[in-house]
Amino acid sequence: MWRSDTGWLPAALAAAVAATLVLAIALAHTRRLHRRALERQRWLLEREHQHTTRVAVDAERARIARELHDIVSHNVSLMVVQANAAREVLDTMPREAAGALTAVETAGRDTMTELRHLLGVLAPDQNGEDDDPPLAPQPGLDQLGRLVDRIAFAGLPVEVRISGEPHPLPTGIDVTGYRIVQEALTNALKHGTGGEAEVAIKYTRHHLRVEVLTTGPSVLNGDPATPGTTTGRGLTGLHERVSVYGGVFDARRRLGGGFRVRARIPLRRP
């Protein structure tokens, strides 16, 4: 007589329940690991975002500091030189004194215009409305003649040589070229005595070259034992400006006296 044996059912059921429990525990553990991994990933992303934000803020602060230095240092230096000249000839040469005072007024107006432009970029009108006249663009090499005239009128003769075919430059490079010449001439005007300056601008298809040579005593901060090292904020700012575009910047004392500032800026990023 045939008889079925069902004794294996409880054992199979127990094994199935145990396997289910094991899988449930493993799944719960896997979910915990996954959740921890997601939390760590969110933490890392947040840290990276904070770091990126700090870097961007620091870079923007440095850019603003450079702009403020270039604007204020140049124009205030011109104002001081011209005001001193006006004071010295006020009684004996009133016409020349009036001309110097007019230059002081012009430099002051230029300072206000450039500062207004910078502040307008930093803090535009919240409602998108602005009753003031449009902001003027930042200066570029097309305004080099006006800069040289102001420096020459303040007492530093400047010769300008332009080679190559002038062509439109990226805005940032154009501003950087102008600021290099401005800083070098301003320093020569502030610290030089009876010297002169030469400005050379060379346009090529792939680079912009800017060189400013000044005569007379050394006019910029630096250790005479290690020419090429400079500590002034202006030159440091210029080095940073040029480095942004992958260029090369060098400022050093000349053997015969005076200073040389030179930059080579690629027109395309390397």
C-alpha positions in Angstrom: 0.0 0.0 0.0 1.5 3.5 -1.1 1.9 6.2 1.6 3.1 9.7 1.1 5.6 11.2 3.6 5.0 14.9 4.4 7.5 15.2 7.2 9.7 17.4 5.0 7.2 20.2 4.9 7.8 21.8 8.3 11.6 21.7 7.6 11.2 23.3 4.2 8.9 26.0 5.6 11.4 26.8 8.4 14.2 27.0 5.8 12.1 29.4 3.7 11.3 31.6 6.7 14.9 31.7 7.7 16.0 32.5 4.2 13.4 35.3 4.1 14.6 36.7 7.4 18.2 36.6 6.1 17.2 38.4 2.9 15.2 41.0 4.9 18.1 41.7 7.2 20.5 41.8 4.2 18.2 44.2 2.4 17.8 46.4 5.5 21.6 46.5 5.9 22.1 47.3 2.2 19.5 50.1 2.5 21.3 51.5 5.5 24.6 51.5 3.6 23.0 53.1 0.6 21.5 55.8 2.8 24.8 56.5 4.5 26.5 56.6 1.1 23.9 59.1 -0.1 24.3 61.2 3.0 28.1 61.2 2.6 27.7 62.1 -1.0 25.4 65.0 -0.1 27.9 66.1 2.6 30.8 66.0 0.1 28.8 67.9 -2.5 27.9 70.5 0.1 31.6 70.9 1.1 32.6 71.2 -2.5 29.9 73.8 -3.1 31.1 75.8 -0.1 34.7 75.5 -1.2 33.8 76.6 -4.8 31.8 79.5 -3.4 34.7 80.6 -1.2 37.1 80.4 -4.1 34.7 82.4 -6.3 34.2 85.0 -3.5 38.0 85.3 -2.9 38.6 85.7 -6.7 35.9 88.4 -6.9 37.3 90.2 -3.9 40.8 90.2 -5.5 39.4 91.4 -8.8 37.6 94.3 -7.1 40.7 95.1 -5.1 42.7 95.3 -8.3 40.2 97.5 -10.0 40.0 99.9 -7.0 43.7 100.1 -6.8 44.1 100.8 -10.5 41.4 103.4 -10.5 42.3 105.2 -7.3 46.1 104.9 -7.4 46.4 106.3 -10.9 43.9 109.2 -10.7 44.8 110.2 -7.2 48.5 110.2 -8.1 47.8 112.5 -11.0 45.7 114.8 -8.8 48.5 115.0 -6.2 51.2 115.7 -8.8 49.1 118.4 -10.5 47.9 120.0 -7.2 51.6 120.2 -6.1 52.5 121.8 -9.4 49.7 124.3 -9.2 50.7 125.3 -5.6 54.3 125.9 -6.7 53.5 128.2 -9.6 50.2 129.7 -8.3 51.7 133.2 -7.7 54.2 133.4 -10.5 52.5 131.5 -13.3 48.7 131.7 -12.8 47.9 130.4 -16.2 49.9 127.3 -15.8 48.5 126.9 -12.3 45.0 127.1 -13.7 45.9 124.4 -16.2 47.2 122.1 -13.5 44.0 122.6 -11.5 41.9 121.8 -14.5 43.9 118.5 -14.8 43.1 117.9 -11.1 39.4 118.4 -11.8 39.5 116.1 -14.8 41.3 113.4 -12.9 38.7 113.7 -10.1 35.8 113.4 -12.6 37.4 110.4 -14.2 37.8 108.8 -10.8 34.2 109.3 -10.1 33.1 107.9 -13.5 35.2 104.7 -13.1 34.2 104.2 -9.5 30.5 104.6 -10.5 31.0 102.1 -13.2 32.5 99.6 -10.8 29.9 100.2 -8.1 27.2 99.9 -10.8 28.4 96.5 -11.7 28.7 95.4 -8.1 25.3 96.7 -7.0 22.9 97.2 -9.9 19.5 98.7 -9.3 17.2 96.2 -7.7 14.2 97.2 -9.8 16.1 97.1 -13.0 15.6 100.8 -13.4 18.3 103.4 -13.6 17.7 107.0 -14.2 21.4 107.8 -14.5 23.2 107.8 -17.9 24.5 104.4 -19.2 27.7 103.3 -17.6 30.8 103.8 -19.7 32.8 100.7 -20.6 36.1 99.9 -18.9 39.1 101.5 -20.6 41.0 99.7 -23.2 44.0 100.3 -25.4 41.9 102.5 -27.7 42.1 105.1 -24.9 45.9 104.8 -24.6 46.4 108.2 -26.2 44.3 110.0 -23.6 46.2 108.2 -20.8 49.6 109.2 -22.3 48.5 112.8 -22.7 47.5 113.0 -19.1 50.8 111.5 -17.9 52.8 113.8 -20.2 50.9 116.8 -19.0 51.7 115.8 -15.4 55.4 115.9 -16.2 56.5 112.5 -17.6 57.3 112.5 -21.3 56.0 109.3 -23.0 56.8 107.9 -26.4 54.4 105.3 -27.8 55.2 102.7 -30.4 52.6 100.4 -31.9 53.6 97.5 -34.2 51.6 94.9 -35.9 48.0 95.4 -37.2 45.8 96.6 -34.3 42.6 94.5 -34.1 39.8 94.1 -31.6 40.8 92.2 -28.5 38.8 90.3 -26.0 37.5 92.8 -23.4 39.4 91.3 -20.5 42.7 91.3 -22.4 42.1 94.8 -23.7 41.5 96.1 -20.1 44.6 94.2 -18.9 46.8 95.8 -21.5 45.6 99.3 -20.6 46.0 98.6 -16.9 49.6 97.5 -17.4 50.5 100.7 -19.1 48.6 102.7 -16.6 50.2 101.1 -13.6 53.7 101.4 -15.0 53.4 105.1 -16.0 51.7 106.0 -12.7 54.5 104.4 -10.7 57.1 106.2 -12.8 55.2 109.5 -12.3 55.0 109.0 -8.6 58.5 107.9 -7.9 60.6 109.0 -10.8 62.5 112.3 -11.0 63.0 113.9 -14.4 62.7 110.6 -16.3 60.8 109.6 -19.4 59.0 106.5 -20.6 58.5 104.4 -23.7 55.4 102.3 -24.3 55.5 99.5 -26.9 52.4 97.7 -28.0 52.7 94.8 -30.4 49.7 93.0 -32.0 50.2 89.5 -33.4 47.7 86.9 -34.5 48.1 84.9 -31.3 49.5 87.3 -28.6 49.4 90.8 -27.3 52.8 92.2 -26.1 53.0 95.2 -23.9 56.3 96.8 -22.7 56.9 99.9 -20.7 60.4 101.2 -20.1 61.2 104.1 -17.8 64.4 105.9 -17.1 65.8 107.5 -14.0 66.0 105.9 -10.6 64.2 102.7 -9.7 60.6 103.5 -9.4 58.9 100.4 -8.1 59.1 98.2 -5.0 61.5 95.3 -5.2 64.8 93.9 -3.9 67.7 95.2 -5.9 69.5 91.9 -5.3 66.8 90.0 -6.9 65.5 91.9 -9.9 62.1 90.8 -11.0 60.7 90.4 -7.5 58.0 92.9 -6.6 55.8 93.4 -3.6 53.6 96.3 -4.6 49.9 95.6 -4.8 49.7 97.1 -8.2 52.3 94.8 -9.8 50.9 91.8 -7.9 47.5 92.6 -9.3 48.9 92.9 -12.8 50.6 89.5 -12.5 47.3 88.0 -11.5 45.5 89.7 -14.3 47.9 88.4 -16.9 48.0 84.9 -15.3 44.2 84.6 -15.7 44.8 84.5 -19.5 47.8 82.2 -19.4 50.2 85.0 -20.1 53.6 85.9 -18.8 54.3 89.1 -16.7 57.7 90.4 -15.7 58.7 93.6 -13.9 62.3 94.4 -13.0 64.8 97.1 -12.5 66.9 98.2 -15.5 70.7 98.1 -15.3 70.9 101.7 -16.3 68.2 102.9 -13.9 64.5 103.0 -14.2 62.2 100.0 -14.6 60.9 97.6 -17.3 57.4 96.1 -17.2 56.7 93.5 -19.8 53.7 91.2 -20.6 52.9 88.6 -23.2 49.2 87.6 -23.3 47.9 84.9 -25.5 44.7 85.8 -27.3 43.3 82.3 -26.9 43.5 80.3 -23.7 46.2 77.5 -23.8 
